[in-house]
Amino acid sequence: MHLLSHHLMMHISNFAVRPGKLFVGTDMNLTILVGTKKRPQDACVVFSTDYNRWSEESREFLFSTLNYSPTTFASSRGAYPKLGTRTAFAIHEKIAQYGSFTRFIAKTNSVSVYYHSGGRYFRKCLRKKLSNEYKELKVAKGVEDVAICLLSSSFYYWLWIALSDCYHVMKGDIDMLPVPDSLLADPQVKELAARLLTDLEKHAQVRIRKRADNSQTEEINYYVGKSKPIIDEIDRMLARHYGFTDEELDFIINYDIKYRMGHVNGEECVEQ
């Protein structure tokens, strides 16, 4: 905020740590701020890029291909959203009309689901706790399938990227999620949640990992990308409730798809 008070215009550029690194030896996400000084009476206008992933062979074109869009301060997260396009900006503005997920959090008469706090390319929410990276979320009865669909969607992945540190899902990253009331009455929610969980298990692989003390532990690896068609169905359902246009839905379904689907360097995205 100090920078805003001294600059007429700010450009915020956001860079991922994988697959290419902006600076050799700097193994972290990076943000570069460039500002134009202003007179005290002038207001500051802020523009931001998306969260940019890039490969080393495209380094020489990185800065010349950056896209910026207007962005406004998200007080609930204490950050400027990483947007980068007019479409992303429009989606972020549109969802602001809905109440936050906090209204579904319950301490009594609740059902527990578990969201994965790690993972780079997909978000997921399950009915079981697989490791310490799965955090319990107690929601009111009848909301558990809504939570599973929302927190496993590409829509939520995009929103989390835009507003988080892009490393871990924190409780605040869920609390801030805008949710239309109409979603709770949609019978398709229960069906899609069940299909997604079944499909995740269908493609999962169980591996036995040896520890330093020679003991063994069971590890489940999820190939979430194989369930992308069902995740796309979830996003189409969500689009009806949020009022997204066809262009906005296409943006969400295909967001960062080159990297999420493992089409870089022959990788296959695995999430534990």
Secondary structure, DSSP 8 states (H G I E B T S, - for coil): -TTGGGEEEEEEEEE-SSSS-SSTT--S-EEEEEEEE--TTS--EEEEEEEE---GGGGGGTGGG---EE---BTTTTB-----SHHHHHHHHHHTTS-BGGGGB-SSSEEEEEEES--SS---EESS--STTEEEEEEETT-HHHHHHHHHSHHHHHHHHHHS-SS---HHHHHT-B--GGGGG-THHHHHHHHHHHHHHHH-EEEEEE-TTS-EEEEEEB-GGGGHHHHHHHHHHHHHHHT--HHHHHHHHTTTHHHHTT-STT----B-
